[in-house]
Structures are given as structure tokens and as C-alpha cells.
Amino acid sequence: MSRLKRILSRWRGGVMMVWLFFLDSLAAEPMFFLAWLKTTNLTLQIALTALSVLLTVGVIAIAWWYYRKWPPIRRFFKTPKHVKVWWFGGAALMVGQAWLPWGEIPHNQLVINRLLHWAPGMAIIFVVLGPMLEEFIFRGIFFRRLLPVVSRWQTGLVGVLISALIFGSLHGSLLIWRSWSYVLAGVILANTYLITADLRSSIVLHMLNNLISVLLFFI
């Protein structure tokens, strides 16, 4: 009975992840409204961009509070000696997967491209704030709340795959081949978090990936 209670208690974290993702979607509404308007009015663009930034920062603060609420994950393996090698390897994989011929562009990326076209200032959300929030939700809270103990490499592997699949499915339909690029990115980011035991590593890696996407769009 105590084990069942422990499992149910952990999976409340899943509800919390959905709730935070819902708040993130609400914070993005000014962006979608701006994309729908397709206006060149600079004042309106700045106002809606600022509103979306403030709302996203608020959701990040909530996610950070939940993240800090629980202790760090317990890993029954040592951090590799050459962590920088792992980090740069992950960065190379993130950059490499961005250039792969994934085919059809998912709806999520089409919306982002439209937003960047009408309001380039939204890049601050895609490059800085978005990665921070998503890492708190899909890596930080996911592992601290749902998988706080990584006793064996198999446990870590299952956690990485589940985290990556959730991350990918919420960015686009997995029936579209291109959406699996998000799953691959999720695997790299979750693996980076587990190896370094430092959420800042996956945040920086996520920012790098999104920065490359934004630069490719403008180029």
C-alpha cells in the first residue's frame, strides 16, 4: 500500500507538468494573436511581445518554484570525468539533427516561422525563455518528481525515452516524420541533464538549438 501511495504521489507530477504546459500555452496567446493579426504596427507588436514575455517569465517563476521544491535526483552512477566532452558531443548532435532532411515541417514550426516574420522580437521567447521553461518542465520537474531515483542505467534509459516522447508529442504529431526531430532533441537534452546533474547544461544546449533554428530562418 505504501508503495502504491508513493507511485500515485509521484504521478501527480505528471498532472503538474500538464498544468505548467497549459499555462505556457496561455502565455503564448499574445504571440498567436499577433500572428493572426499580421500587422506591421510597431507599437502593437512591442506591446504584445512585452505581454507575452512577462507572462512567460511568470510561468517560469512558477516552474522554478516547483522545481526547487523537491531535492535533486539521486543517481547511482558517478558523473563522467570529462563532462565537457559529453556536453560538446550533445551540442554537436543538436546542431547536426537541425540539418537533417526531416521532410514536412510540423505545424508548431510553421507558427513559429509566421511569428518571427511578423514580430522578430519574439525571438527572445524562442531562444531564451522558451528553452528555460521547457527544461524546467520536461527535464527538471519530470525527473525530480516522476523519477527521483535513477538506480540503474536501464531506469535512466526509460526515463530519457519517456521524457523525449512527451516532449516530441507536445511539439507536433508523431505521425509526421519531422516531429521526431523533437524526440531526438529530447533524448539529447534529457541525457545531458542526467549525466551532468545540472539543469543549466540542458538549458544552454536547448537555447543553442533554438538559436540555430532562428538564425536559419532569418538567413
CORNOR-V879101 format. One record per run of one state. SS is the DSSP state (hx for helix, st for strand, lp for the rest). FROM is the first residue (numbers start at 1). TO is the last residue. If there is no record, write none. Layout:
ss=[SS & SS]
from=[FROM & FROM]
to=[TO & TO]
//
This chain:
ss=[lp & hx & lp & hx & lp & hx & lp & st & lp & hx & lp & hx & lp & hx & lp & st & lp & hx & lp & hx & lp & hx & lp]
from=[1 & 2 & 28 & 29 & 38 & 42 & 70 & 74 & 76 & 83 & 99 & 107 & 119 & 120 & 147 & 149 & 151 & 153 & 170 & 177 & 197 & 199 & 219]
to=[1 & 27 & 28 & 37 & 41 & 69 & 73 & 75 & 82 & 98 & 106 & 118 & 119 & 146 & 148 & 150 & 152 & 169 & 176 & 196 & 198 & 218 & 219]
//
